[in-house]
Amino acid sequence: MKSFLHQNILWALSIVALSMGACDKRITASGPAGTLKTSGTTTAVAPKLSAPIHNSLVLFNGGDEGAGGVTTYHSFRIPSIVRTSNGTLVAFAEGRRWSPSDYGDINLVCKRSTDNGASWSALREVSAAGAGTWGNPTAVYDRDSGRIWLFMSWNDQYKTQISDFTQWGDRRVFTTYSDDDGVSWSTPVDRTSVLTPSNYIWDAMGPGIGIQTTANHPGRLIIPAYGRNIYSDDHGLTWSYQLIAGGKHESTIVELMNGNLLRNDRPSDAEWTTAMSRRKAVGTIEGGFGAFSSDAGLPDPKCEGSIVRYNTDNPARIIFLNPDNTSKRCNMTARISYDDGATWPISRPIFDWNTCDYNAIEAGNNIAKGGYSSMIKTADFAVGALIEINEGLSDNSTSHKSIEFHKFNLGWIVNGATEP
C-alpha cells in the first residue's frame, strides 16, 4: 500500500489534470421533457482523462476495531457509502460483534472523511440498541435538504437462521437520519407498518445506496429493496413503495438518461442456475417495470453488486462493480457502460493478481479479496468504493471479515482503451 503522502500527491495531480479539461461533471439538473441534463459537447470526441490513480486502505478492520468502549468487532460486512454536498464521504457497515454470522448482535456503524477519502474519522455507532441485528444499510443523500437517510433491516436476537422467520413483522424496516454529514444520528423509527407488504415474512433493504432523481419527478428519493422500490416525494416526510415482480433479491438502482430507472439485481438461486449473471429491469415508479432479464455482460456468483451514475455529459457513463466470476466472490471488476447499461465495453479488475485461486491464497496465508461493495463519485471526480475482504478462507465460519476503501478514477478504469 502506498503511503498517504504519496496518495495525496497523486490525488492532487489528478485534480489539476481534471481542471485542464476532463469531462467528468456531476448530474445537476433535468433536461427537456424528463431527461437528464447533458453539458459540454454532444459530438463524439475523445475525452481528456486524468492520469490514472488507484489507492486503497483497510477502512473497517475486523477483529481489530471497536467504538465507544464497545468490545472489538469480530467482523465488518455489507458496505454503503454516500457523499454530501460539501464533499464529505460517509461510509457505513454492519459491525458484527462476536462472529461473521449474518444474525446475532450486529450494529450499524460509520466513518467519515472530509478529504475525499485520504483520512477517516474514528468508528462510531449509528444504530446499536439491543442484542438484535441492525443490518442491510442502504443510504441516500438528499441534496435539497442536506439530510442523509439510512434505511436498515432489523430482527431480534432470537433469529439465527432463515427458518426462524415465520410471520410478518419478524423482519422490520427502520430509518434514521443525519443533518450534520454523519456526525450525529436520529433515534431510529420503525416504518414496518407502512413499508413492509402484508405477505412478507423475510425482507431486506438494498443493501448499498439509493438515489435521488434528477429527471422524472426531480428530487424523489428511491431506496431499492426486496421486491419493491421505496420512495419519497417530500424529502422523507412520508414514504411509500412500489412492488416489482421478480425483484426479490439484493438490489441496486440507477437513473437512465431518459429519466427511466434501471434495477440491477442479484440473481436468485434458481435464476443463477439458468443464467449465471445479473438480472435487470427498466421502468418507472408510476408506470411500473418490465420483466427482469439476464445481463450476459455481467457474470455473477450470487453476490450483491453496486452501480452508480458517473456523469451525463458526452460520453455519459454508468459504472458497475461486482465479482467477475460465476462461482466465487473474487476478481472484483469495475465496468463502464456508455449506453445506459445495455453493454459494458470497458472494464478493469480492481486487483492485479488472481483473487480466485483460493488454494494459493490459503497456502500463502493471504487475504481473499472480493464480495459485497458500494460506490459513490467523489468530489474530486474519482470513484470511492467499499469492498469486502475475507481474512481466512480455511474456516469461513470463524474468519474475520473486513472492508477496504478503494479510490480510482476514469483514467485508471479505461487504462488506455478508446472510449466510444
C-alpha positions as CSV (number, residue, x, y, z in Angstrom):
1,M,0.0,0.0,0.0
2,K,1.4,3.4,-0.9
3,S,1.9,5.9,1.8
4,F,-0.8,8.5,2.3
5,L,1.7,11.3,1.4
6,H,2.2,9.6,-1.9
7,Q,-1.6,9.1,-2.3
8,N,-2.3,12.7,-1.6
9,I,0.3,13.8,-4.2
10,L,-1.3,11.6,-6.8
11,W,-4.8,12.8,-5.9
12,A,-3.7,16.5,-6.1
13,L,-2.2,15.8,-9.6
14,S,-5.4,14.2,-10.6
15,I,-7.4,17.3,-9.6
16,V,-5.1,19.5,-11.6
17,A,-5.4,17.3,-14.6
18,L,-9.2,17.3,-14.3
19,S,-9.3,21.1,-14.2
20,M,-7.5,21.2,-17.5
21,G,-10.3,19.7,-19.5
22,A,-11.8,16.5,-18.1
23,C,-15.4,16.0,-19.0
24,D,-16.3,14.5,-15.6
25,K,-19.3,16.6,-14.5
26,R,-21.9,15.6,-11.9
27,I,-25.7,15.5,-12.6
28,T,-27.1,18.8,-11.6
29,A,-30.5,19.4,-13.2
30,S,-33.0,17.9,-15.6
31,G,-33.1,18.4,-19.3
32,P,-36.1,18.7,-21.6
33,A,-39.1,16.5,-21.0
34,G,-37.9,14.4,-18.2
35,T,-34.4,13.7,-19.5
36,L,-31.1,14.1,-17.7
37,K,-29.2,17.3,-18.5
38,T,-26.1,17.0,-20.6
39,S,-23.4,19.6,-20.7
40,G,-20.5,20.3,-23.0
41,T,-20.1,18.9,-26.5
42,T,-22.6,16.5,-28.0
43,T,-20.3,15.3,-30.7
44,A,-18.1,12.2,-30.4
45,V,-14.7,13.4,-29.2
46,A,-12.0,11.8,-27.2
47,P,-12.4,12.9,-23.6
48,K,-9.3,14.1,-21.8
49,L,-8.9,11.7,-18.9
50,S,-6.7,12.5,-15.9
51,A,-3.7,10.4,-15.0
52,P,-4.6,7.0,-13.6
53,I,-4.9,6.7,-9.8
54,H,-5.9,3.8,-7.6
55,N,-5.2,3.6,-3.9
56,S,-6.7,1.6,-1.1
57,L,-6.8,1.1,2.7
58,V,-8.5,-1.1,5.2
59,L,-11.3,1.1,6.5
60,F,-13.3,-1.3,8.7
61,N,-10.9,-3.8,10.3
62,G,-12.5,-6.9,11.6
63,G,-11.1,-8.2,14.9
64,D,-9.1,-5.1,15.5
65,E,-11.5,-2.2,16.0
66,G,-14.2,-1.1,18.4
67,A,-16.2,2.1,19.2
68,G,-17.3,3.9,22.3
69,G,-16.0,1.4,24.7
70,V,-17.7,-1.5,22.9
71,T,-15.8,-4.8,22.7
72,T,-13.9,-5.1,19.4
73,Y,-16.0,-6.1,16.5
74,H,-15.2,-9.5,15.1
75,S,-16.2,-8.7,11.5
76,F,-17.5,-5.9,9.3
77,R,-19.7,-6.6,6.3
78,I,-22.4,-5.1,4.0
79,P,-21.0,-1.7,3.0
80,S,-22.8,1.5,2.0
81,I,-21.3,4.9,1.1
82,V,-22.7,8.4,0.3
83,R,-21.3,11.8,-0.5
84,T,-22.8,15.0,0.9
85,S,-22.9,18.4,-0.9
86,N,-19.7,19.7,0.8
87,G,-17.9,16.5,-0.4
88,T,-17.9,14.6,2.9
89,L,-17.9,10.8,2.5
90,V,-19.8,8.8,5.0
91,A,-19.2,5.0,4.9
92,F,-21.4,2.5,6.7
93,A,-21.1,-1.2,7.5
94,E,-22.6,-3.9,9.7
95,G,-20.4,-4.3,12.8
96,R,-20.7,-7.9,13.8
97,R,-19.8,-8.3,17.4
98,W,-19.0,-11.9,18.0
99,S,-18.7,-13.7,14.6
100,P,-19.1,-13.2,10.9
101,S,-22.6,-14.6,11.0
102,D,-25.5,-12.8,9.3
103,Y,-27.5,-12.9,12.5
104,G,-26.8,-12.1,16.1
105,D,-25.6,-9.0,17.9
106,I,-24.9,-6.7,14.9
107,N,-24.7,-2.9,15.0
108,L,-24.7,-0.3,12.1
109,V,-21.5,1.8,12.3
110,C,-20.0,4.5,10.2
111,K,-16.8,6.6,9.5
112,R,-16.5,10.0,7.8
113,S,-13.9,11.6,5.5
114,T,-13.7,15.3,4.7
115,D,-10.7,15.0,2.4
116,N,-12.1,12.7,-0.4
117,G,-11.1,9.5,1.4
118,A,-7.4,10.4,2.3
119,S,-8.2,10.1,6.0
120,W,-11.2,8.9,8.1
121,S,-12.8,9.5,11.5
122,A,-12.9,7.0,14.3
123,L,-15.6,4.4,14.2
124,R,-18.9,5.5,15.5
125,E,-22.2,3.6,16.1
126,V,-25.3,4.7,14.2
127,S,-27.8,2.0,15.5
128,A,-26.7,-0.3,18.3
129,A,-29.6,-0.7,20.7
130,G,-30.2,-4.2,22.0
131,A,-28.6,-7.5,21.1
132,G,-30.5,-8.0,17.8
133,T,-29.5,-7.5,14.2
134,W,-29.3,-4.0,12.7
135,G,-28.4,-4.8,9.1
136,N,-28.6,-4.1,5.4
137,P,-27.5,-0.4,5.5
138,T,-28.9,1.4,2.5
139,A,-28.2,5.2,2.5
140,V,-29.3,8.0,0.3
141,Y,-28.4,11.7,0.4
142,D,-31.0,14.4,-0.2
143,R,-29.1,17.2,-1.9
144,D,-32.0,19.6,-1.4
145,S,-32.4,19.2,2.4
146,G,-28.8,18.2,3.2
147,R,-30.1,15.1,5.0
148,I,-28.6,11.6,4.9
149,W,-31.3,9.0,5.2
150,L,-30.2,5.5,6.3
151,F,-32.6,2.6,5.8
152,M,-32.0,-0.6,7.9
153,S,-33.4,-4.1,8.4
154,W,-33.9,-5.3,12.0
155,N,-34.7,-8.5,13.7
156,D,-34.4,-9.7,17.3
157,Q,-31.5,-11.8,18.7
158,Y,-33.5,-15.0,18.7
159,K,-33.4,-15.2,14.9
160,T,-30.3,-17.1,14.0
161,Q,-31.3,-18.6,10.6
162,I,-33.8,-18.1,7.8
163,S,-36.2,-20.7,9.1
164,D,-36.6,-18.7,12.3
165,F,-38.6,-16.1,10.4
166,T,-42.2,-17.3,10.4
167,Q,-44.5,-14.4,10.3
168,W,-45.0,-10.8,9.2
169,G,-43.0,-8.4,11.4
170,D,-40.2,-10.8,12.2
171,R,-38.0,-8.7,9.9
172,R,-38.6,-4.9,10.2
173,V,-37.8,-1.7,8.4
174,F,-36.2,1.2,10.3
175,T,-34.8,4.6,9.3
176,T,-32.5,7.1,10.9
177,Y,-31.1,10.3,9.5
178,S,-28.3,12.8,10.0
179,D,-28.4,16.6,9.3
180,D,-24.7,17.2,10.0
181,D,-22.9,15.0,7.5
182,G,-23.0,11.9,9.6
183,V,-21.7,13.4,12.9
184,S,-24.9,12.6,14.8
185,W,-27.9,10.4,14.1
186,S,-31.6,10.5,15.0
187,T,-33.3,7.8,17.0
188,P,-34.3,5.0,14.6
189,V,-38.0,5.0,13.5
190,D,-39.9,1.8,12.8
191,R,-41.6,2.1,9.4
192,T,-42.6,-1.6,9.0
193,S,-46.4,-1.0,9.2
194,V,-46.2,1.3,6.1
195,L,-43.3,-0.1,4.1
196,T,-43.5,-3.9,4.5
197,P,-46.1,-5.7,2.4
198,S,-48.5,-7.8,4.5
199,N,-47.5,-11.1,2.9
200,Y,-43.8,-10.7,3.6
201,I,-42.0,-12.8,6.2
202,W,-38.5,-12.2,5.0
203,D,-37.4,-8.7,3.9
204,A,-34.2,-6.7,3.2
205,M,-33.2,-3.2,2.2
206,G,-30.8,-2.8,-0.7
207,P,-28.1,-3.2,0.6
208,G,-25.9,-0.4,-0.7
209,I,-27.3,3.0,-1.7
210,G,-30.4,4.7,-3.0
211,I,-30.7,7.6,-5.5
212,Q,-32.3,11.0,-5.8
213,T,-33.8,11.5,-9.2
214,T,-32.9,14.4,-11.5
215,A,-35.3,14.0,-14.4
216,N,-38.7,12.4,-13.8
217,H,-40.0,13.8,-10.5
218,P,-36.8,15.6,-9.7
219,G,-35.8,15.3,-6.1
220,R,-37.5,12.0,-5.5
221,L,-35.6,9.7,-3.1
222,I,-35.6,6.0,-4.0
223,I,-34.4,3.1,-1.9
224,P,-34.2,-0.3,-3.7
225,A,-35.5,-3.1,-1.5
226,Y,-36.6,-6.7,-1.6
227,G,-39.4,-6.9,-4.2
228,R,-40.0,-3.2,-4.4
229,N,-38.8,0.4,-4.6
230,I,-39.3,2.5,-1.5
231,Y,-39.6,6.2,-2.4
232,S,-40.5,9.7,-1.1
233,D,-41.6,12.8,-3.0
234,D,-41.5,15.1,0.1
235,H,-37.9,14.7,1.3
236,G,-38.7,11.9,3.7
237,L,-41.7,13.3,5.4
238,T,-43.6,10.3,4.1
239,W,-42.5,7.1,2.3
240,S,-44.4,4.7,0.0
241,Y,-43.4,1.6,-2.0
242,Q,-43.9,0.2,-5.5
243,L,-43.9,-3.6,-5.9
244,I,-41.7,-5.0,-8.6
245,A,-42.5,-8.5,-9.9
246,G,-39.4,-10.7,-9.9
247,G,-37.2,-8.3,-8.0
248,K,-36.9,-10.4,-4.8
249,H,-33.3,-10.2,-4.1
250,E,-30.5,-7.8,-3.2
251,S,-31.0,-4.8,-5.5
252,T,-29.4,-1.7,-7.0
253,I,-30.9,1.2,-8.9
254,V,-29.7,3.9,-11.2
255,E,-31.4,6.7,-13.3
256,L,-31.1,6.5,-17.1
257,M,-30.6,9.3,-19.5
258,N,-34.2,9.4,-20.5
259,G,-35.4,9.5,-16.9
260,N,-36.3,5.8,-16.6
261,L,-34.9,3.7,-13.8
262,L,-32.7,0.6,-14.2
263,R,-32.9,-2.1,-11.5
264,N,-29.8,-4.3,-11.5
265,D,-30.3,-7.2,-9.1
266,R,-28.5,-10.3,-7.7
267,P,-29.9,-13.5,-9.2
268,S,-31.8,-15.9,-7.1
269,D,-30.6,-19.5,-6.8
270,A,-33.0,-20.6,-9.5
271,E,-32.2,-17.7,-11.8
272,W,-28.4,-18.3,-11.3
273,T,-28.8,-21.9,-12.3
274,T,-30.3,-20.9,-15.6
275,A,-28.0,-17.9,-16.3
276,M,-25.1,-17.1,-14.0
277,S,-25.4,-13.3,-14.4
278,R,-27.0,-10.2,-13.0
279,R,-30.7,-9.5,-13.6
280,K,-32.1,-6.2,-14.9
281,A,-35.4,-4.5,-15.5
282,V,-36.3,-1.0,-16.6
283,G,-39.3,1.1,-15.7
284,T,-40.6,4.0,-13.6
285,I,-42.4,4.4,-10.3
286,E,-45.6,5.5,-12.0
287,G,-45.5,3.1,-15.0
288,G,-44.1,0.0,-13.4
289,F,-41.2,-2.1,-14.5
290,G,-40.8,-4.6,-17.3
291,A,-39.8,-8.2,-16.8
292,F,-36.4,-9.0,-15.4
293,S,-33.9,-10.5,-17.9
294,S,-30.3,-11.8,-17.5
295,D,-27.5,-9.5,-18.4
296,A,-24.9,-11.8,-20.1
297,G,-22.3,-9.0,-19.9
298,L,-22.3,-9.1,-16.1
299,P,-21.4,-12.6,-14.8
300,D,-22.2,-13.0,-11.1
301,P,-21.7,-15.7,-8.4
302,K,-24.9,-14.8,-6.5
303,C,-23.5,-11.7,-4.8
304,E,-24.6,-8.1,-4.2
305,G,-23.2,-5.6,-6.6
306,S,-23.0,-1.8,-6.9
307,I,-23.9,0.7,-9.6
308,V,-23.5,4.5,-9.9
309,R,-24.3,7.2,-12.5
310,Y,-20.9,8.8,-13.1
311,N,-21.8,11.6,-15.5
312,T,-24.3,12.7,-18.1
313,D,-22.1,14.8,-20.5
314,N,-20.8,13.1,-23.6
315,P,-20.0,10.3,-23.3
316,A,-22.4,9.6,-20.5
317,R,-21.2,6.8,-18.2
318,I,-22.6,4.3,-15.6
319,I,-20.1,2.3,-13.6
320,F,-20.8,-1.1,-12.2
321,L,-18.8,-3.2,-9.7
322,N,-19.1,-6.9,-8.7
323,P,-17.2,-10.1,-8.7
324,D,-16.5,-11.1,-12.3
325,N,-16.9,-14.8,-11.7
326,T,-19.7,-17.3,-11.8
327,S,-18.8,-19.4,-8.7
328,K,-16.6,-17.4,-6.3
329,R,-16.7,-13.9,-4.8
330,C,-13.4,-12.8,-6.4
331,N,-12.0,-10.8,-9.3
332,M,-13.8,-7.6,-8.4
333,T,-14.2,-5.7,-11.7
334,A,-15.2,-2.2,-12.4
335,R,-17.1,-1.8,-15.8
336,I,-18.3,1.2,-17.7
337,S,-21.4,1.4,-19.8
338,Y,-21.9,4.2,-22.4
339,D,-25.5,3.1,-23.4
340,D,-27.3,3.1,-20.1
341,G,-26.4,-0.4,-19.1
342,A,-27.1,-2.2,-22.3
343,T,-23.4,-3.1,-22.8
344,W,-20.2,-2.9,-20.7
345,P,-17.4,-2.5,-23.3
346,I,-14.6,-1.3,-20.9
347,S,-13.6,-3.0,-17.7
348,R,-10.7,-3.4,-15.3
349,P,-10.1,-5.8,-12.4
350,I,-9.7,-4.0,-9.0
351,F,-6.8,-6.2,-8.1
352,D,-3.8,-7.1,-10.3
353,W,-3.5,-10.7,-9.1
354,N,-5.7,-13.8,-9.2
355,T,-8.0,-13.4,-6.3
356,C,-10.0,-16.5,-7.4
357,D,-7.2,-19.0,-6.7
358,Y,-8.3,-19.9,-3.2
359,N,-5.8,-22.7,-2.8
360,A,-2.9,-20.4,-3.4
361,I,-4.5,-17.8,-1.1
362,E,-4.8,-20.2,1.7
363,A,-1.3,-21.7,1.2
364,G,0.2,-18.2,1.2
365,N,-1.9,-17.1,4.2
366,N,-3.2,-14.1,2.2
367,I,-6.5,-12.3,2.4
368,A,-9.2,-13.2,-0.1
369,K,-10.4,-10.1,-1.8
370,G,-14.0,-9.7,-3.0
371,G,-17.6,-9.7,-2.0
372,Y,-20.2,-7.0,-1.4
373,S,-19.4,-3.4,-2.5
374,S,-20.7,0.1,-2.6
375,M,-19.6,3.1,-4.8
376,I,-20.0,6.8,-4.9
377,K,-18.5,9.5,-7.1
378,T,-16.1,11.7,-5.0
379,A,-15.9,15.5,-5.1
380,D,-12.6,15.3,-7.0
381,F,-14.1,13.2,-9.8
382,A,-12.8,9.8,-8.7
383,V,-14.8,6.8,-7.6
384,G,-14.8,5.8,-3.9
385,A,-15.6,2.1,-3.5
386,L,-16.0,-0.1,-0.4
387,I,-15.1,-3.7,-1.0
388,E,-15.4,-6.7,1.4
389,I,-12.4,-8.9,2.2
390,N,-12.1,-12.2,3.9
391,E,-9.2,-12.8,6.2
392,G,-9.3,-16.6,6.5
393,L,-10.9,-18.9,3.9
394,S,-9.7,-22.0,5.7
395,D,-12.6,-21.6,8.1
396,N,-15.3,-19.3,6.7
397,S,-17.5,-19.6,9.7
398,T,-15.0,-18.0,12.1
399,S,-12.7,-15.9,9.9
400,H,-12.6,-12.1,10.4
401,K,-14.3,-10.1,7.6
402,S,-13.1,-6.5,6.8
403,I,-13.9,-3.8,4.3
404,E,-11.4,-1.8,2.2
405,F,-11.8,1.6,0.7
406,H,-10.6,2.0,-2.8
407,K,-10.2,5.2,-4.8
408,F,-9.8,5.0,-8.5
409,N,-10.6,7.3,-11.4
410,L,-11.7,7.0,-15.0
411,G,-8.2,7.1,-16.3
412,W,-7.4,4.0,-14.3
413,I,-10.5,2.1,-15.4
414,V,-10.1,3.0,-19.1
415,N,-6.4,2.1,-18.9
416,G,-5.6,3.4,-22.3
417,A,-8.6,2.0,-24.2
418,T,-10.6,4.1,-26.6
419,E,-13.9,5.2,-25.2
420,P,-16.9,5.2,-27.5
